[in-house]
Amino acid sequence: MRRMVGSLLVLVVLAGAALALARPSHAEDAAVEVTIRDDRFTDSRLTIPAGTTVTWTHKGNNSHTVSPLDGDWESGPLTRGESFSYTFPEPGTYPYLCRQHLLQGMRGTITVE
């Protein structure tokens, strides 16, 4: 009986270790890239865990901004090759847009869980 309990304990410990290794770490999820094109943000609707950094990289021709509706952060004008990053510390919904192309519907939403 003791041998059986000891074997079960070893299996439980090994199973727990395997699960811990199989789950993605926060470090793997800690960065997300969004590409800015001349008419859109790729992945314009993202769901991320709190603490994730999102980096918007401009790969288009026209100048663009990454501007939240609530004004807590702002990229300013970005030109081709420039990037802007923001770390989302708390859960919530964060809509954003390009101020220069608002009429064209250039917008996105970050949902932080």
GIDA-V460314 format. One record per residue. N is the residue number from 1. PHI is phi in whole degrees, -180 to 180 (none if undefined). PSI is psi in degrees with one decimal (none if undefined). OMEGA is omega in radians with two decimals (999 if undefined). Layout:
n=N phi=PHI psi=PSI omega=OMEGA
n=N phi=PHI psi=PSI omega=OMEGA
This chain:
n=1 phi=none psi=-43.2 omega=3.12
n=2 phi=-62 psi=-39.4 omega=3.13
n=3 phi=-63 psi=-38.7 omega=3.13
n=4 phi=-66 psi=-43.2 omega=3.12
n=5 phi=-64 psi=-42.6 omega=3.11
n=6 phi=-62 psi=-41.4 omega=3.11
n=7 phi=-65 psi=-40.8 omega=3.11
n=8 phi=-64 psi=-41.0 omega=3.13
n=9 phi=-62 psi=-42.3 omega=3.10
n=10 phi=-62 psi=-42.9 omega=3.13
n=11 phi=-63 psi=-40.8 omega=3.13
n=12 phi=-64 psi=-43.5 omega=3.13
n=13 phi=-64 psi=-44.0 omega=3.14
n=14 phi=-66 psi=-39.8 omega=3.11
n=15 phi=-64 psi=-41.6 omega=3.11
n=16 phi=-63 psi=-40.9 omega=3.12
n=17 phi=-66 psi=-40.3 omega=3.13
n=18 phi=-64 psi=-41.1 omega=3.11
n=19 phi=-64 psi=-41.0 omega=3.14
n=20 phi=-63 psi=-37.9 omega=3.13
n=21 phi=-74 psi=-29.8 omega=-3.10
n=22 phi=-76 psi=-27.4 omega=-3.13
n=23 phi=-76 psi=138.0 omega=3.07
n=24 phi=-67 psi=142.0 omega=3.12
n=25 phi=-83 psi=163.3 omega=3.09
n=26 phi=-63 psi=-28.9 omega=3.14
n=27 phi=-64 psi=-35.8 omega=3.12
n=28 phi=-70 psi=-30.9 omega=-3.10
n=29 phi=-95 psi=3.1 omega=-2.96
n=30 phi=-79 psi=-3.6 omega=-3.13
n=31 phi=-143 psi=135.7 omega=3.12
n=32 phi=-134 psi=140.3 omega=-3.14
n=33 phi=-110 psi=134.1 omega=3.03
n=34 phi=-121 psi=131.2 omega=3.12
n=35 phi=-95 psi=136.4 omega=3.07
n=36 phi=-100 psi=122.5 omega=3.03
n=37 phi=-110 psi=-178.9 omega=-3.07
n=38 phi=-74 psi=-10.9 omega=3.13
n=39 phi=-133 psi=3.8 omega=-3.07
n=40 phi=-167 psi=164.8 omega=2.92
n=41 phi=-101 psi=126.8 omega=3.03
n=42 phi=-69 psi=152.9 omega=-3.09
n=43 phi=50 psi=53.2 omega=-3.06
n=44 phi=-71 psi=-12.3 omega=3.06
n=45 phi=-125 psi=105.8 omega=-3.12
n=46 phi=-117 psi=146.7 omega=2.96
n=47 phi=-121 psi=123.3 omega=-3.04
n=48 phi=-135 psi=158.2 omega=3.02
n=49 phi=-78 psi=153.7 omega=3.07
n=50 phi=-56 psi=142.0 omega=3.14
n=51 phi=94 psi=-2.4 omega=-3.12
n=52 phi=-81 psi=139.9 omega=3.05
n=53 phi=-98 psi=127.5 omega=3.06
n=54 phi=-105 psi=130.8 omega=3.09
n=55 phi=-117 psi=122.9 omega=3.07
n=56 phi=-97 psi=125.5 omega=3.13
n=57 phi=-118 psi=126.7 omega=-3.09
n=58 phi=-82 psi=121.1 omega=3.10
n=59 phi=-126 psi=17.9 omega=3.13
n=60 phi=-103 psi=-165.5 omega=-3.12
n=61 phi=-103 psi=-37.1 omega=-3.09
n=62 phi=-86 psi=153.2 omega=3.07
n=63 phi=-67 psi=142.6 omega=3.14
n=64 phi=-140 psi=160.9 omega=3.00
n=65 phi=-122 psi=160.2 omega=2.93
n=66 phi=-117 psi=105.0 omega=-2.97
n=67 phi=-129 psi=120.3 omega=3.11
n=68 phi=-74 psi=155.4 omega=3.10
n=69 phi=-72 psi=-26.5 omega=-3.11
n=70 phi=-92 psi=-7.6 omega=3.05
n=71 phi=79 psi=13.2 omega=-3.13
n=72 phi=-72 psi=-25.2 omega=-3.13
n=73 phi=-149 psi=157.8 omega=-3.05
n=74 phi=-159 psi=134.2 omega=-3.14
n=75 phi=-82 psi=-29.0 omega=-2.92
n=76 phi=75 psi=175.1 omega=-3.12
n=77 phi=-64 psi=132.2 omega=3.10
n=78 phi=-116 psi=137.7 omega=3.06
n=79 phi=-111 psi=170.4 omega=-3.09
n=80 phi=-47 psi=129.2 omega=3.11
n=81 phi=92 psi=-15.0 omega=3.13
n=82 phi=-86 psi=155.1 omega=-3.14
n=83 phi=-132 psi=159.1 omega=3.05
n=84 phi=-139 psi=136.2 omega=-3.13
n=85 phi=-125 psi=147.3 omega=3.06
n=86 phi=-146 psi=134.9 omega=3.09
n=87 phi=-98 psi=126.5 omega=-3.10
n=88 phi=-93 psi=103.5 omega=-3.00
n=89 phi=-80 psi=-26.4 omega=-3.00
n=90 phi=-131 psi=151.0 omega=3.07
n=91 phi=-59 psi=147.8 omega=3.12
n=92 phi=157 psi=-178.7 omega=3.10
n=93 phi=-114 psi=127.8 omega=-3.03
n=94 phi=-123 psi=90.0 omega=3.06
n=95 phi=-75 psi=145.0 omega=3.12
n=96 phi=-143 psi=167.8 omega=-3.12
n=97 phi=-155 psi=171.5 omega=2.95
n=98 phi=-96 psi=116.8 omega=-3.10
n=99 phi=-63 psi=-29.7 omega=-3.11
n=100 phi=-80 psi=-16.9 omega=-3.09
n=101 phi=-132 psi=34.3 omega=3.12
n=102 phi=-60 psi=-42.8 omega=-3.11
n=103 phi=-66 psi=-24.7 omega=3.10
n=104 phi=-84 psi=-0.7 omega=3.11
n=105 phi=79 psi=24.8 omega=-3.12
n=106 phi=-80 psi=96.0 omega=-3.09
n=107 phi=-149 psi=167.9 omega=3.12
n=108 phi=-155 psi=174.3 omega=3.13
n=109 phi=-142 psi=132.4 omega=3.02
n=110 phi=-109 psi=123.8 omega=3.05
n=111 phi=-107 psi=121.3 omega=-3.10
n=112 phi=-107 psi=124.9 omega=-3.13
n=113 phi=-101 psi=none omega=999
